[in-house]
């Protein structure tokens, strides 16, 4: 069993039958699975368990999975896949803005979730395995891939795991233009048929608000109209 398949996954859903089905499917793929049926249990598991990824239902009875995501983010920067019965694009965008790494609309095939879990874990492990030298300062921006630290004008900037991966990818290829589909492929190890390109749009937007002095008129992460994005050194 490889490192990815031995990963520990937390499944959070107040539908006990669905949670048990997902546990069964993911365990069959070789993952260690922890199940939580409510927000309090989910937060406790995130605090106490050695987890690698969270599969989180947006609706948890009287609780809100988005609140649970915020609490988890305070504890650890874990990859999170949202599940929701709401397929509205605005709901998906909101989930991505809140920091979810992927978003699945119910009903879905359990094996599709297993594929999404494998993809998100693969991306996270690939990023963590990279031990490159610190990128030299680029007009005030420093990205250290050994420590996963980012500094803008000597000020530390806190990024989520995927925000860091995206920025590091841009910095490695200054001035090169990438479409959203290409960024999905290289940073998320995914493709538009599997994952909404809005994932890229939202991560770029969040990065701009964290590293740019004027996010509406970005200095570094610029848009090439009709094509995609590039990093300007």
C-alpha positions in Angstrom: 0.0 0.0 0.0 1.5 3.3 -1.0 1.7 6.5 1.0 -1.3 8.0 -0.7 -3.6 5.0 -0.1 -2.6 4.8 3.6 -3.8 8.4 4.1 -6.3 9.1 6.9 -9.5 10.7 5.7 -12.3 12.3 7.8 -15.8 11.9 6.4 -18.3 14.4 7.8 -22.0 13.9 7.1 -25.1 13.9 9.3 -26.6 11.2 7.0 -25.3 8.1 8.8 -26.1 5.7 6.0 -24.3 7.9 3.4 -21.3 8.4 5.8 -21.0 4.7 6.3 -21.2 4.1 2.5 -18.5 6.6 1.9 -16.4 5.0 4.7 -16.8 1.6 3.1 -15.9 2.9 -0.4 -12.8 4.8 0.7 -11.7 2.0 3.0 -11.9 -0.3 0.0 -9.5 2.0 -1.8 -7.0 1.6 1.0 -7.6 4.7 3.1 -8.0 4.9 6.9 -11.4 6.5 7.4 -12.8 8.4 10.4 -16.5 9.3 10.4 -18.1 12.3 12.1 -21.9 12.8 12.1 -22.0 16.4 13.4 -20.0 19.6 13.6 -18.6 19.1 17.1 -17.3 15.6 16.3 -15.8 16.8 13.1 -13.9 19.6 14.9 -12.8 17.3 17.6 -11.5 14.8 15.1 -9.6 17.6 13.2 -8.0 18.5 16.5 -7.2 15.1 17.8 -6.7 12.8 14.8 -3.7 12.7 12.5 -5.7 13.5 9.3 -4.6 14.0 5.7 -7.9 15.1 4.2 -11.5 16.0 5.1 -14.6 15.2 3.1 -17.2 17.6 4.5 -20.9 18.0 3.9 -22.0 21.7 3.6 -25.3 20.9 5.4 -25.0 19.3 8.8 -28.5 19.4 10.2 -28.6 22.5 12.4 -24.9 23.1 11.7 -23.1 24.6 8.7 -20.2 22.8 7.1 -18.7 26.1 6.1 -18.4 27.0 9.8 -16.7 23.6 10.3 -14.3 24.4 7.5 -13.4 27.7 9.2 -12.8 26.0 12.5 -10.7 23.3 10.8 -8.6 26.0 9.1 -7.8 27.5 12.5 -6.4 24.2 13.6 -4.7 22.9 10.5 -4.3 23.5 6.8 -5.9 20.3 5.7 -7.2 19.6 2.1 -11.0 19.8 2.2 -13.5 18.5 -0.3 -17.0 19.9 0.1 -20.1 17.8 -0.6 -23.4 19.6 -1.1 -26.9 19.0 -2.5 -26.7 22.6 -3.8 -25.5 22.6 -7.4 -25.9 26.3 -7.9 -22.7 27.9 -9.3 -22.8 30.6 -6.7 -22.8 27.9 -3.9 -19.8 26.2 -5.5 -17.9 29.5 -5.8 -18.7 30.4 -2.2 -17.3 27.0 -1.1 -14.1 27.6 -3.1 -13.8 31.1 -1.7 -14.0 29.8 1.8 -11.0 27.5 1.0 -12.4 24.2 -0.1 -10.0 22.3 -2.5 -12.8 20.7 -4.4 -16.6 20.6 -4.5 -18.9 17.7 -5.3 -22.6 18.0 -5.9 -24.9 15.3 -4.6 -25.9 12.9 -5.8 -22.6 11.6 -7.0 -21.1 8.1 -7.6 -19.1 7.1 -4.5 -16.2 6.1 -6.8 -16.1 9.6 -8.1 -15.4 10.8 -4.6 -12.7 8.2 -4.3 -11.1 9.6 -7.5 -11.4 13.1 -6.2 -9.8 12.2 -2.9 -6.9 10.5 -4.7 -6.4 13.5 -6.9 -6.4 16.0 -4.0 -4.1 13.9 -2.0 -1.7 13.4 -4.9 -1.5 17.1 -5.4 -0.8 17.8 -1.7 1.8 15.1 -1.5 3.5 16.2 -4.6 3.7 19.8 -3.3 5.0 18.6 0.1 7.6 16.4 -1.6 9.2 19.3 -3.5 12.3 20.6 -1.7 13.4 23.3 -4.0 15.7 26.2 -3.1 14.1 29.4 -2.0 13.0 31.5 -5.0 15.0 34.7 -5.1 13.1 37.9 -4.3 11.0 39.1 -7.2 10.3 42.8 -6.6 9.5 42.2 -3.0 8.1 38.7 -3.3 9.9 35.7 -1.7 8.5 32.1 -2.1 10.5 29.5 -0.1 9.4 26.1 -1.3 11.5 24.3 1.4 9.6 25.9 4.3 6.5 27.0 2.3 6.9 30.5 3.6 5.9 33.6 1.5 7.0 37.1 2.2 5.8 40.3 0.4 8.0 43.3 1.1 9.5 41.4 4.1 6.0 40.8 5.5 5.0 37.2 6.1 1.9 36.2 4.2 -0.3 33.2 5.3 -1.5 31.1 2.4 -3.5 27.9 2.3 -1.7 24.9 0.9 -3.3 25.3 -2.6 -2.8 29.0 -2.7 0.9 28.4 -2.0 1.1 25.7 -4.7 -0.5 28.0 -7.2 1.8 31.0 -6.4 4.9 28.8 -6.5 3.9 27.4 -9.9 3.5 31.0 -11.3 6.8 32.1 -9.8 8.7 29.2 -11.4 7.5 30.4 -14.8 7.5 34.2 -14.8 5.7 36.0 -17.7 4.4 32.7 -19.1 0.7 32.7 -19.7 -1.4 29.8 -18.4 -5.0 29.1 -19.1 -7.3 28.0 -16.3 -7.3 24.5 -17.8 -3.5 24.4 -17.8 -3.4 25.5 -14.2 -5.9 22.8 -13.2 -3.7 20.3 -14.9 -0.4 21.5 -13.4 -1.4 22.6 -9.9 -4.5 20.5 -9.2 -3.5 17.4 -11.3 -7.1 17.7 -12.7 -8.9 18.8 -15.8 -12.0 20.9 -16.7 -14.0 17.7 -17.2 -13.4 16.7 -13.6 -13.2 20.1 -11.8 -14.8 23.5 -12.4 -12.4 26.0 -13.7 -13.9 28.5 -11.2 -11.5 26.7 -8.7 -8.6 28.5 -10.4 -10.5 31.8 -10.7 -11.3 31.8 -7.0 -7.7 30.9 -5.9 -6.2 33.6 -8.1 -8.7 36.1 -6.6 -7.7 35.0 -3.0 -4.0 35.2 -3.8 -4.4 38.7 -5.2 -6.1 39.9 -2.0 -3.3 38.4 0.1 -0.2 39.6 -1.9 -1.3 42.6 -4.0 -1.4 46.2 -2.7 -4.3 46.8 -5.0 -6.0 43.5 -5.8 -8.3 45.1 -8.4 -5.3 46.3 -10.3 -2.7 43.5 -9.6 1.0 44.2 -10.0 2.1 40.5 -10.1 -0.8 38.2 -10.9 -2.1 39.7 -14.1 -4.9 38.6 -16.4 -4.3 38.1 -20.1 -7.8 38.7 -21.4 -9.2 35.7 -23.2 -6.2 33.5 -22.4 -5.5 33.2 -18.7 -3.0 34.5 -16.1 0.6 35.1 -15.7 3.1 36.2 -13.0 4.9 39.5 -13.7 8.3 39.7 -12.0 
